[in-house]
Amino acid sequence: MQAWILHFALDELRRRYGHLVPDGLDPRHETAPFRIFREALLAEAARAATGPAELRMWWEGTFNGYCLVVSCEPAEALPGLRPAAVCAPEAERVADAPAGGYPLGRVAPGRYEVGRDAEGASYEAPFGAPAGHFGAPGVRRVA
């Protein structure tokens, strides 16, 4: 099945949302900026949805730069999606949906919910500051 695949550069996510880390909290671990980004992206996807779609996420890149990649499947369910309203994507394409990734959300016309795994946990990506191997942002499971 074809998915709309969006690449959001980590530096751009930090520029747009990184300042939203509450005072006194470590931006390498705090996920408030991610939650605000996720909320905005899911709301935009629900606005654009003409049918149900599932969004998944993962990180791609190297120490030279990372992108939070979001797949929206099926691509045809979100014909009017404007990702730049949330954060300008570095790249986007329609391609076969890749296997794997973490659940980000489910959308339908006018509504959305945060994605959860089989045990009911969601996933968050702290991107306020470098936190992992070569600065990889990582993903945290939230039960």
DOMARFI-43228 format. One record per atom (N, C-alpha, C): x, y, z; atom name. Coordinates in nm, 4 decimals. Each point is the difference from the previous one (the first is absolute). Last residue first. Layout:
BEGIN
ATOM         x         y         z  name
ATOM         X         Y         Z    CA
...
This chain:
BEGIN
ATOM         x         y         z  name
ATOM    0.3873    0.4120    2.8911     N
ATOM   -0.1079   -0.0927    0.0367    CA
ATOM   -0.1206    0.0743    0.0547     C
ATOM    0.4167    0.1170   -0.3465     N
ATOM   -0.0720    0.0590    0.1128    CA
ATOM   -0.1203   -0.0876    0.0301     C
ATOM    0.5123   -0.0073   -0.2714     N
ATOM   -0.1304   -0.0634    0.0134    CA
ATOM   -0.0654    0.0540    0.1269     C
ATOM    0.3852    0.2366   -0.3283     N
ATOM   -0.0354   -0.0482    0.1338    CA
ATOM   -0.1408   -0.0596   -0.0031     C
ATOM    0.4473    0.1239   -0.3495     N
ATOM   -0.1456   -0.0084    0.0136    CA
ATOM   -0.0262   -0.0620    0.1370     C
ATOM    0.4492    0.2769   -0.2748     N
ATOM   -0.0636   -0.1113    0.0697    CA
ATOM   -0.1527    0.0087    0.0007     C
ATOM    0.4017    0.2887   -0.1834     N
ATOM   -0.1015    0.0420    0.0961    CA
ATOM   -0.0667   -0.1132    0.0770     C
ATOM    0.5191    0.0449   -0.1959     N
ATOM   -0.1290   -0.0551   -0.0415    CA
ATOM   -0.1054    0.0328    0.1053     C
ATOM    0.4895    0.1046   -0.0057     N
ATOM   -0.1063    0.0992    0.0047    CA
ATOM   -0.1348   -0.0523   -0.0451     C
ATOM    0.3977   -0.2740    0.0347     N
ATOM    0.0208    0.1005   -0.1050    CA
ATOM   -0.1129    0.1042   -0.0030     C
ATOM   -0.1503   -0.3462    0.3083     N
ATOM    0.1215   -0.0284   -0.0748    CA
ATOM    0.0122    0.0977   -0.1167     C
ATOM   -0.3351    0.1964    0.3360     N
ATOM    0.0418   -0.1384   -0.0191    CA
ATOM    0.1318   -0.0104   -0.0728     C
ATOM   -0.2474    0.4193    0.1155     N
ATOM   -0.0126   -0.0872    0.1160    CA
ATOM    0.0586   -0.1391   -0.0186     C
ATOM   -0.0624    0.5732   -0.1781     N
ATOM    0.0555   -0.1323   -0.0263    CA
ATOM   -0.0019   -0.0871    0.1254     C
ATOM   -0.3759    0.3662   -0.0155     N
ATOM    0.1465    0.0066   -0.0041    CA
ATOM    0.0522   -0.1401   -0.0280     C
ATOM   -0.4712    0.0914   -0.0222     N
ATOM    0.0448    0.1298    0.0479    CA
ATOM    0.1503    0.0192   -0.0058     C
ATOM   -0.3260   -0.3765   -0.1139     N
ATOM    0.0916    0.0590   -0.0979    CA
ATOM    0.0485    0.1384    0.0410     C
ATOM   -0.2681   -0.5044    0.1531     N
ATOM    0.0564    0.1259    0.0500    CA
ATOM    0.0961    0.0572   -0.1037     C
ATOM   -0.4280   -0.3302   -0.0616     N
ATOM    0.1382    0.0200   -0.0422    CA
ATOM    0.0520    0.1317    0.0562     C
ATOM   -0.4103   -0.4092    0.0964     N
ATOM    0.0362    0.1405   -0.0091    CA
ATOM    0.1479    0.0107   -0.0316     C
ATOM   -0.4611   -0.3707    0.0173     N
ATOM    0.1437    0.0225   -0.0177    CA
ATOM    0.0254    0.1482   -0.0202     C
ATOM   -0.3991   -0.3528    0.2526     N
ATOM    0.0310    0.0902   -0.1103    CA
ATOM    0.1514    0.0194   -0.0043     C
ATOM   -0.3330   -0.4261    0.1946     N
ATOM    0.1017    0.1032    0.0214    CA
ATOM    0.0146    0.0871   -0.1241     C
ATOM   -0.2843   -0.4083    0.0696     N
ATOM   -0.0595    0.1291    0.0322    CA
ATOM    0.0993    0.1127    0.0244     C
ATOM    0.0613   -0.4742   -0.1510     N
ATOM   -0.0166    0.0087    0.1454    CA
ATOM   -0.0560    0.1356    0.0438     C
ATOM    0.0981   -0.0963   -0.4612     N
ATOM   -0.0960   -0.1018    0.0437    CA
ATOM   -0.0261    0.0046    0.1502     C
ATOM    0.1653    0.4603   -0.2001     N
ATOM    0.0362   -0.1369   -0.0359    CA
ATOM   -0.1027   -0.0968    0.0579     C
ATOM   -0.0976    0.5240   -0.1597     N
ATOM    0.0394   -0.0847    0.1129    CA
ATOM    0.0366   -0.1388   -0.0507     C
ATOM   -0.1094    0.5624   -0.1669     N
ATOM    0.0232   -0.1406   -0.0294    CA
ATOM    0.0514   -0.0756    0.1217     C
ATOM   -0.3297    0.4408   -0.0001     N
ATOM    0.1413   -0.0359    0.0090    CA
ATOM    0.0130   -0.1496   -0.0248     C
ATOM   -0.4078    0.2666   -0.2200     N
ATOM    0.0407   -0.0535    0.1302    CA
ATOM    0.1476   -0.0351   -0.0081     C
ATOM   -0.4242    0.3110   -0.2815     N
ATOM    0.1272   -0.0718    0.0093    CA
ATOM    0.0190   -0.0543    0.1405     C
ATOM   -0.3777    0.2687   -0.3913     N
ATOM    0.0365   -0.0546    0.1324    CA
ATOM    0.1326   -0.0760   -0.0072     C
ATOM   -0.2397    0.2194   -0.3828     N
ATOM   -0.0386    0.0781    0.1168    CA
ATOM    0.0363   -0.0561    0.1358     C
ATOM    0.0274   -0.3326   -0.3971     N
ATOM   -0.0471    0.1364   -0.0229    CA
ATOM   -0.0468    0.0671    0.1300     C
ATOM    0.3510   -0.3526    0.0935     N
ATOM   -0.1170   -0.0150   -0.0861    CA
ATOM   -0.0504    0.1433   -0.0207     C
ATOM    0.4733   -0.2754    0.2219     N
ATOM   -0.0864    0.1129   -0.0323    CA
ATOM   -0.1170   -0.0459   -0.0866     C
ATOM    0.4307   -0.1677    0.3633     N
ATOM   -0.1019   -0.0408   -0.0970    CA
ATOM   -0.0897    0.1206   -0.0219     C
ATOM    0.5483   -0.0642    0.1833     N
ATOM   -0.1402    0.0337    0.0167    CA
ATOM   -0.0876   -0.0606   -0.1062     C
ATOM    0.4709   -0.1101    0.1258     N
ATOM   -0.0083    0.1428    0.0298    CA
ATOM   -0.1455    0.0406    0.0214     C
ATOM    0.3272   -0.4801    0.0212     N
ATOM   -0.1296    0.0624   -0.0259    CA
ATOM    0.0018    0.1467    0.0422     C
ATOM    0.4462   -0.2397   -0.1764     N
ATOM   -0.0773    0.0104    0.1236    CA
ATOM   -0.1343    0.0647   -0.0312     C
ATOM    0.3488   -0.3118   -0.3294     N
ATOM   -0.0310    0.1323    0.0513    CA
ATOM   -0.0828   -0.0103    0.1272     C
ATOM    0.0171   -0.3707   -0.4247     N
ATOM    0.0568    0.0477    0.1252    CA
ATOM   -0.0400    0.1413    0.0362     C
ATOM    0.0211   -0.1577   -0.5150     N
ATOM   -0.0378   -0.0769    0.1180    CA
ATOM    0.0620    0.0655    0.1225     C
ATOM   -0.1336    0.2861   -0.4471     N
ATOM    0.1029   -0.0859    0.0569    CA
ATOM   -0.0539   -0.0778    0.1206     C
ATOM   -0.2654    0.1869   -0.4492     N
ATOM    0.0130    0.0180    0.1439    CA
ATOM    0.1075   -0.0944    0.0541     C
ATOM    0.0030    0.2020   -0.5021     N
ATOM   -0.0510   -0.1142    0.0754    CA
ATOM    0.0257    0.0228    0.1480     C
ATOM   -0.0266    0.4497   -0.2425     N
ATOM    0.0726   -0.1238   -0.0279    CA
ATOM   -0.0678   -0.1139    0.0746     C
ATOM    0.0210    0.5737   -0.0961     N
ATOM   -0.0968   -0.1082    0.0101    CA
ATOM    0.0735   -0.1250   -0.0448     C
ATOM    0.2120    0.4665    0.2338     N
ATOM   -0.0205   -0.0816   -0.1188    CA
ATOM   -0.1158   -0.0965    0.0258     C
ATOM    0.3427    0.4445    0.2087     N
ATOM   -0.1251   -0.0767    0.0047    CA
ATOM   -0.0149   -0.0760   -0.1305     C
ATOM    0.3700    0.3302    0.3345     N
ATOM   -0.0302   -0.0788   -0.1197    CA
ATOM   -0.1352   -0.0673    0.0205     C
ATOM    0.1457    0.3173    0.3083     N
ATOM    0.1218    0.0061   -0.0815    CA
ATOM   -0.0209   -0.0724   -0.1315     C
ATOM   -0.4053    0.2406    0.2869     N
ATOM    0.0750   -0.1243   -0.0189    CA
ATOM    0.1226    0.0227   -0.0874     C
ATOM   -0.2631    0.3481    0.3393     N
ATOM    0.0366   -0.0220   -0.1400    CA
ATOM    0.0784   -0.1299   -0.0140     C
ATOM   -0.3766    0.0854    0.3680     N
ATOM    0.1461    0.0127   -0.0082    CA
ATOM    0.0379   -0.0326   -0.1439     C
ATOM   -0.4535    0.0918    0.1159     N
ATOM    0.0480   -0.0530    0.1278    CA
ATOM    0.1508    0.0174    0.0119     C
ATOM   -0.2298    0.1197   -0.3927     N
ATOM   -0.0744    0.0735    0.1019    CA
ATOM    0.0457   -0.0401    0.1401     C
ATOM    0.1585   -0.2214   -0.3916     N
ATOM    0.0742    0.1218    0.0324    CA
ATOM   -0.0733    0.0864    0.1024     C
ATOM   -0.1945   -0.4034   -0.1930     N
ATOM    0.0937   -0.0223    0.1104    CA
ATOM    0.0765    0.1256    0.0405     C
ATOM   -0.4690   -0.1123   -0.2378     N
ATOM    0.0978    0.1080   -0.0123    CA
ATOM    0.1012   -0.0134    0.1137     C
ATOM   -0.4082   -0.3160   -0.2754     N
ATOM    0.0917    0.0184    0.1124    CA
ATOM    0.1014    0.1098   -0.0318     C
ATOM   -0.3895   -0.1996   -0.2609     N
ATOM    0.0215    0.1425    0.0260    CA
ATOM    0.0951    0.0277    0.1146     C
ATOM   -0.1268   -0.4527   -0.1492     N
ATOM    0.0356    0.0763   -0.1196    CA
ATOM    0.0313    0.1474    0.0259     C
ATOM   -0.0482   -0.4665    0.2595     N
ATOM    0.0366    0.1342    0.0466    CA
ATOM    0.0357    0.0923   -0.1165     C
ATOM   -0.1211   -0.4711   -0.0411     N
ATOM   -0.0932    0.0435    0.1037    CA
ATOM    0.0261    0.1430    0.0463     C
ATOM    0.2735   -0.2566   -0.3192     N
ATOM   -0.1174    0.0635   -0.0607    CA
ATOM   -0.1033    0.0460    0.1031     C
ATOM    0.4027   -0.2438    0.1210     N
ATOM    0.0290    0.1363   -0.0447    CA
ATOM   -0.1254    0.0708   -0.0511     C
ATOM   -0.0450   -0.3916    0.3702     N
ATOM    0.0397    0.0129   -0.1390    CA
ATOM    0.0145    0.1472   -0.0402     C
ATOM    0.2183   -0.0252    0.3559     N
ATOM   -0.0474   -0.1079   -0.0859    CA
ATOM   -0.1498   -0.0218    0.0170     C
ATOM    0.4744    0.3107    0.1097     N
ATOM   -0.1447    0.0154    0.0078    CA
ATOM   -0.0595   -0.0977   -0.0994     C
ATOM    0.5017    0.0880    0.2770     N
ATOM   -0.0740   -0.0569   -0.1127    CA
ATOM   -0.1486    0.0121    0.0295     C
ATOM    0.4814    0.2543    0.1689     N
ATOM   -0.1393   -0.0337    0.0297    CA
ATOM   -0.0622   -0.0562   -0.1268     C
ATOM    0.5145    0.1241    0.2412     N
ATOM   -0.0739   -0.0409   -0.1190    CA
ATOM   -0.1390   -0.0439    0.0446     C
ATOM    0.4212    0.3179    0.1829     N
ATOM   -0.1126   -0.0775    0.0487    CA
ATOM   -0.0841   -0.0295   -0.1237     C
ATOM    0.5364    0.0984   -0.0126     N
ATOM   -0.1357    0.0393   -0.0368    CA
ATOM   -0.0978   -0.0905    0.0729     C
ATOM    0.5613    0.1743    0.0436     N
ATOM   -0.1089   -0.0969    0.0138    CA
ATOM   -0.1297    0.0609   -0.0496     C
ATOM    0.5839    0.0690   -0.0448     N
ATOM   -0.1356    0.0529    0.0030    CA
ATOM   -0.1038   -0.1104    0.0036     C
ATOM    0.4847   -0.0526    0.0329     N
ATOM   -0.0056    0.1238   -0.0788    CA
ATOM   -0.1402    0.0610   -0.0019     C
ATOM    0.1077   -0.4276    0.2000     N
ATOM    0.0456    0.1091    0.0861    CA
ATOM    0.0011    0.1336   -0.0733     C
ATOM   -0.3384   -0.3260   -0.2094     N
ATOM    0.1309   -0.0293    0.0557    CA
ATOM    0.0396    0.1170    0.0891     C
ATOM   -0.5035   -0.2231   -0.2071     N
ATOM    0.1092    0.0949   -0.0119    CA
ATOM    0.1289   -0.0514    0.0603     C
ATOM   -0.5694   -0.0648    0.0770     N
ATOM    0.0991   -0.0382   -0.1008    CA
ATOM    0.1103    0.1042    0.0022     C
ATOM   -0.4541   -0.1835    0.3284     N
ATOM    0.1114    0.0907   -0.0302    CA
ATOM    0.0850   -0.0592   -0.1107     C
ATOM   -0.5526   -0.0628    0.0918     N
ATOM    0.1308   -0.0547    0.0326    CA
ATOM    0.1041    0.1058   -0.0324     C
ATOM   -0.5930   -0.1082    0.0047     N
ATOM    0.1199    0.0842    0.0008    CA
ATOM    0.1240   -0.0807    0.0321     C
ATOM   -0.5717   -0.0041   -0.1876     N
ATOM    0.1069   -0.0666    0.0747    CA
ATOM    0.1239    0.0867   -0.0103     C
ATOM   -0.5781    0.0119   -0.0926     N
ATOM    0.1297    0.0665   -0.0076    CA
ATOM    0.0977   -0.0742    0.0897     C
ATOM   -0.5005   -0.0969   -0.2752     N
ATOM    0.0874   -0.0275    0.1139    CA
ATOM    0.1332    0.0684   -0.0251     C
ATOM   -0.5507    0.0674   -0.1741     N
ATOM    0.1423   -0.0152   -0.0312    CA
ATOM    0.0760   -0.0255    0.1298     C
ATOM   -0.5476    0.0545   -0.2424     N
ATOM    0.0916   -0.0359    0.1082    CA
ATOM    0.1434   -0.0162   -0.0497     C
ATOM   -0.2994    0.3392   -0.2714     N
ATOM   -0.0250   -0.1358    0.0445    CA
ATOM    0.0980   -0.0323    0.1104     C
ATOM    0.0093    0.4131   -0.1992     N
ATOM   -0.1246   -0.0349   -0.0681    CA
ATOM   -0.0411   -0.1430    0.0346     C
ATOM    0.3402    0.4141    0.2318     N
ATOM   -0.0401   -0.1389   -0.0263    CA
ATOM   -0.1338   -0.0101   -0.0728     C
ATOM    0.2453    0.4035    0.1793     N
ATOM    0.0170   -0.0353   -0.1408    CA
ATOM   -0.0590   -0.1363   -0.0370     C
ATOM   -0.0043    0.1683    0.4518     N
ATOM   -0.0640    0.1032   -0.0816    CA
ATOM    0.0004   -0.0396   -0.1475     C
ATOM    0.2347   -0.2690    0.3044     N
ATOM   -0.1446   -0.0194    0.0154    CA
ATOM   -0.0774    0.1016   -0.0829     C
ATOM    0.4685    0.0440    0.0164     N
ATOM   -0.0371   -0.1194   -0.0761    CA
ATOM   -0.1502   -0.0265    0.0090     C
ATOM    0.1763    0.3513    0.2592     N
ATOM    0.0069    0.0347   -0.1425    CA
ATOM   -0.0413   -0.1201   -0.0863     C
ATOM    0.0341   -0.0742    0.4596     N
ATOM   -0.1128    0.0899   -0.0257    CA
ATOM   -0.0037    0.0398   -0.1479     C
ATOM    0.3665   -0.2540    0.1480     N
ATOM   -0.1216   -0.0817   -0.0039    CA
ATOM   -0.1230    0.0864   -0.0267     C
ATOM    0.4120    0.2231    0.0515     N
ATOM    0.0008   -0.0822   -0.1210    CA
ATOM   -0.1261   -0.0846   -0.0102     C
ATOM    0.0643    0.2622    0.3905     N
ATOM   -0.0209    0.0863   -0.1171    CA
ATOM   -0.0068   -0.0826   -0.1284     C
ATOM    0.1032   -0.2273    0.4013     N
ATOM   -0.1366    0.0520    0.0057    CA
ATOM   -0.0313    0.0841   -0.1246     C
ATOM    0.4433   -0.1490    0.0569     N
ATOM   -0.0904   -0.1112   -0.0336    CA
ATOM   -0.1447    0.0474   -0.0036     C
ATOM    0.3262    0.3107    0.1457     N
ATOM    0.0136   -0.0288   -0.1427    CA
ATOM   -0.0994   -0.1088   -0.0423     C
ATOM    0.0263    0.0850    0.4542     N
ATOM   -0.0630    0.1142   -0.0658    CA
ATOM    0.0071   -0.0172   -0.1520     C
ATOM    0.2206   -0.3180    0.2645     N
ATOM   -0.1445   -0.0137    0.0166    CA
ATOM   -0.0746    0.1142   -0.0696     C
ATOM    0.4741    0.0152    0.0088     N
ATOM   -0.0496   -0.1055   -0.0884    CA
ATOM   -0.1516   -0.0111    0.0100     C
ATOM    0.2162    0.2992    0.2955     N
ATOM    0.0029    0.0484   -0.1388    CA
ATOM   -0.0534   -0.1044   -0.0986     C
ATOM    0.0319   -0.1333    0.4598     N
ATOM   -0.1058    0.0984   -0.0255    CA
ATOM    0.0060    0.0543   -0.1427     C
ATOM    0.2925   -0.3354    0.2435     N
ATOM   -0.0680   -0.0226   -0.1279    CA
ATOM   -0.1140    0.0983   -0.0267     C
ATOM    0.5068   -0.0691    0.2943     N
ATOM   -0.1367    0.0541    0.0023    CA
ATOM   -0.0643   -0.0140   -0.1384     C
ATOM    0.4636   -0.1119    0.0875     N
ATOM   -0.0942   -0.1015    0.0470    CA
ATOM   -0.1453    0.0445   -0.0052     C
ATOM    0.3834    0.2693   -0.1215     N
ATOM    0.0384   -0.1298   -0.0571    CA
ATOM   -0.1003   -0.1078    0.0353     C
ATOM   -0.0240    0.4547    0.1703     N
ATOM   -0.0557   -0.0169   -0.1350    CA
ATOM    0.0414   -0.1302   -0.0674     C
ATOM   -0.0753    0.1261    0.5323     N
ATOM    0.1083   -0.0359   -0.0911    CA
ATOM   -0.0563   -0.0249   -0.1395     C
ATOM   -0.2134    0.3422    0.3819     N
ATOM   -0.0011   -0.1396   -0.0433    CA
ATOM    0.1080   -0.0227   -0.1046     C
ATOM   -0.1030    0.4353    0.2013     N
ATOM    0.0545   -0.0911    0.0996    CA
ATOM    0.0022   -0.1463   -0.0395     C
ATOM   -0.3453    0.3225   -0.2443     N
ATOM    0.1193    0.0425    0.0730    CA
ATOM    0.0401   -0.1041    0.1037     C
ATOM   -0.2750   -0.1681   -0.4271     N
ATOM   -0.0232    0.0792    0.1210    CA
ATOM    0.1315    0.0319    0.0725     C
ATOM   -0.0440   -0.0693   -0.5307     N
ATOM    0.0373   -0.0804    0.1167    CA
ATOM   -0.0233    0.0866    0.1241     C
ATOM   -0.0529    0.1524   -0.4584     N
ATOM   -0.1178   -0.0327    0.0794    CA
ATOM    0.0291   -0.0955    0.1155     C
ATOM    0.3024    0.1593   -0.3605     N
ATOM   -0.0149    0.0993    0.1065    CA
ATOM   -0.1183   -0.0304    0.0925     C
ATOM    0.0931   -0.2668   -0.3982     N
ATOM    0.0933   -0.0226    0.1103    CA
ATOM   -0.0142    0.0967    0.1153     C
ATOM   -0.2334   -0.0205   -0.4510     N
ATOM   -0.0665   -0.0463    0.1216    CA
ATOM    0.0911   -0.0100    0.1227     C
ATOM    0.1352    0.1632   -0.4540     N
ATOM   -0.1428    0.0343    0.0078    CA
ATOM   -0.0619   -0.0319    0.1359     C
ATOM    0.4600   -0.1047   -0.0983     N
ATOM   -0.0188    0.1436   -0.0186    CA
ATOM   -0.1452    0.0401    0.0245     C
ATOM    0.1120   -0.4593    0.0075     N
ATOM    0.0537    0.0702    0.1170    CA
ATOM   -0.0229    0.1502   -0.0113     C
ATOM   -0.1182   -0.2595   -0.3680     N
ATOM   -0.0901   -0.0293    0.1120    CA
ATOM    0.0468    0.0721    0.1260     C
ATOM    0.2812    0.0245   -0.3708     N
ATOM   -0.1191    0.0828   -0.0212    CA
ATOM   -0.1031   -0.0245    0.1108     C
ATOM    0.3902   -0.2637   -0.0021     N
ATOM    0.0357    0.1397    0.0276    CA
ATOM   -0.1202    0.0924   -0.0161     C
ATOM   -0.0502   -0.4573   -0.1158     N
ATOM    0.0097    0.0196    0.1446    CA
ATOM    0.0337    0.1450    0.0333     C
ATOM   -0.2635   -0.1361   -0.4497     N
ATOM    0.1372    0.0122    0.0494    CA
ATOM   -0.0008    0.0311    0.1493     C
ATOM   -0.3694   -0.2704   -0.2909     N
ATOM    0.0128    0.1243    0.0747    CA
ATOM    0.1397    0.0055    0.0602     C
ATOM   -0.2804   -0.2784   -0.4080     N
ATOM    0.1259    0.0066    0.0748    CA
ATOM    0.0091    0.1373    0.0655     C
ATOM   -0.4120   -0.3466   -0.2176     N
ATOM    0.0492    0.1341    0.0285    CA
ATOM    0.1273   -0.0086    0.0839     C
ATOM   -0.3552   -0.3088   -0.3380     N
ATOM    0.1123   -0.0061    0.0932    CA
ATOM    0.0628    0.1387    0.0107     C
ATOM   -0.4691   -0.2828   -0.1573     N
ATOM    0.0614    0.1308   -0.0147    CA
ATOM    0.1076    0.0043    0.1069     C
ATOM   -0.1784   -0.4645   -0.2300     N
ATOM   -0.0031    0.0903    0.1154    CA
ATOM    0.0600    0.1337   -0.0410     C
ATOM   -0.2193   -0.4975   -0.2332     N
ATOM    0.0753    0.1247   -0.0105    CA
ATOM   -0.0213    0.0875    0.1242     C
ATOM   -0.0165   -0.5550   -0.0418     N
ATOM   -0.0840    0.1178    0.0000    CA
ATOM    0.0888    0.1246    0.0000     C
